[in-house]
Amino acid sequence: MGEYIKIIGGKYFHQPATVMGKEYQKSSYQHDLNISVEVLNPAHPVTKGLTDFTVFDEAYYDFYVEPEVTPLLKTSDENASTLSGWTKQYGKARVVTIQTGHDSHAFHHPNYRKLVEQSILWVFTGR
């Protein structure tokens, strides 16, 4: 397993791959979807105060996520891989992965902006 997968806790595959004995097909994505994002862990500092929201963005399919991550967000797109945001520790570092945020539709969404702000604070301060 490559170091990048270990750092972020997941991997989008540009070609079929095997991770920890499991075969994965090539990952894919679809642009221009209204994606419902559900907050799974409202007590976590990254998602505290956030409510579920819908954002016009892109969805990702058939990617790998380590079982050790802490799930924060999931999507309800029928074809998307469910988990869309998580945290993990990598050594002494705190890591946040958020799959939404492809363009200005997300950048201007108040919940997305709060999510990014709180992610930065948590990575640097743990709060």
N, C-alpha and C positions, 0 to 999 in steps of 0.2 A: 504494500500500500504506500503510495507516495506521501511525502511530507505535507503537501497542500491539503489533502483529504484529512490528515490528522489535525491540521490547524483549524480549518473551518468546520469540520465535522460532516462534510458532504462532498459530492462530486457530480457534475454534469458531464455526461460522456459524449464525446464527439465521435466515438466509434464504439462498437460492442466491447465490453470489458468484463473481467472477473474480479470481484472484490471479496476477500475472505471466503472463497469457495463458491460464491453465488454468481451466476452469470447475469449480466445486465445488457439489454439491447441499447442501441444508440438513443440518447436522450433527445427530446424534441421540445418545441415551444410553439405557442400561437399568440400572435399579436392581437391587439384591439378587442379585448374582452372586458366585460363588466365582471369583476371578480369580487365575490363576497369573502371577506377576511374575518375570521372568528378569533377572538382573543381566548387562548386556552389557559393562560396563567395570569389572571389579572392582579395577583399579589406580587409578581416579580417587578423589580424596579424598572425594567425596560418597558413593561406594558401597563404599569400602574396608572390608573385613571383613564385608560383607553377603553373605548367601546367598540363593538363589532362595526365594520364599515365596508362599503363597496367602493372599489376604485377601478377606473378604466386603465388597464395595464396589459401585461402579457402573463401567460401561464406556462409552467414548465412541467414536463412529463418524463417519467422513467429515469429519475436520478437517484443516487445513493445518499442515504443519511445514516450516520453512525447511530447505533442504539444508545450510546452514552450521552447524547445531547439532551438538553432541557427544552422540551417543546414550548413555544410561545404562541405561535400563530398557525392556523390552518386555513386552507381555501376550500370552497365548496364547488368549484368548477368540476363538472362530472368527469372530465378527462384528465384533469391535473393531478399530479401527485399531491396528496393531502397536506403534508407539512410544508409551511412556507416561511417559517421564522423560528429560530432557535438560538440558544446560547450553549457555550461549553467552556471548559477550562483547557488551556494548552500550556502545560507547565505552570508558571505563575501568571500567565496572561488570561484575561477574560476576553472571550470572542463572541460576537453577535453576527449571525447570518440572517439577512432579510432578503427574500427573493423579489418582493415587489419594489417598484421604484425605477421603472424603465425610462420614463420621460416626465415632462412637465405636468401631466395629469396627476401623477402621484406626488410630485414635488410640491404642488399647490394644495394638496389635500391636508386639512388640519390634523387628522389622526396620523397620517404618514409623517408629517413634520414633527409631531410630538414623539412618535416612535423613534425617529432618527436622533432627535435631541436627547431623549432618555437613554438610548443605546450608547451614545458618546459619553454621557455622564457615567453610566454604569461601567463601561470599559475602563475609564480613567480613575474613577473613585470607588466603584463597588456599590454606589448608592443610586 
